[in-house]
Every structure is written in C-alpha cells, then in structure tokens.
Amino acid sequence: MDQWQGLLAQCARGMGFDRGRKRAAYALAGVGIFWAVGLLGGLRILHTAASPMTILVLLYVMLAIVALSLVIAAAAVAELGRQTAERRRR
C-alpha cells in the first residue's frame, strides 16, 4: 500500500499538483468532465470512421486517454488527501 501511495505522490509532484489544492481539484474536475462527455456520447466519433483500421487506431487512442485520466485522477485524489491530512495535523 505504501508503494502505491509513494508512486501516486511522485506522479502528483511530476504533474505539479503539490503546488496547491486548486491544481489537483482542477485536474479532478477535468477528468470528471472528460468521463461525463464520454458517457453522454463521446464514442460517436467511432461511427464516422471510414475503415476498420481507423476505428482500431481511435480505440487505442481512447484507451491511452482513459488510462491517463485514471492516473491523473488517482494522483489528484492522493494529493488532495495528503493535503487534507496535513491540514488536520496542524
């Protein structure tokens, strides 16, 4: 468990979330908006593709974006949790 927290903390520092609560909150809100758009019809782009290869490439791009959004969300939540715990200690 500590290894995952360390990795997420390192990701949060690399993304600049450790500079304040606002950056992490904005990143989390952006990921939420991304998922809301995807759920409300963001996959329509696949219907306009002309060939199976185009569809395959678009699916791989979407997979990469989804994986990145999960990492960003996890790092933002970890950073917000760390900052909240730090505030309570004071």
LINRASUL-V847252 format. One line per field, one symbol per residue. ss: DSSP state (@ for helix, = for strand, . for the rest). burial: + if it has 24 or more other ideal C-beta (glycine too) atoms within 12 Angstrom, else -. A space follows every 10 residues. Layout:
# LINRASUL-V847252
ss: ???
burial: ???
This chain:
# LINRASUL-V847252
ss: .@@@@@@@@@ @@@@@.@@@. @@@@@@@@@@ @@@@@@@@@. .@@@@@@@.. .@@@@@@@@@ @@@@@@@@@@ @@@@@@@@@@ @@@@@@@@@.
burial: -------++- ++--+-++-- ---+--++-- +--------- ---------- ---------- --------+- ++++++++++ -++-------
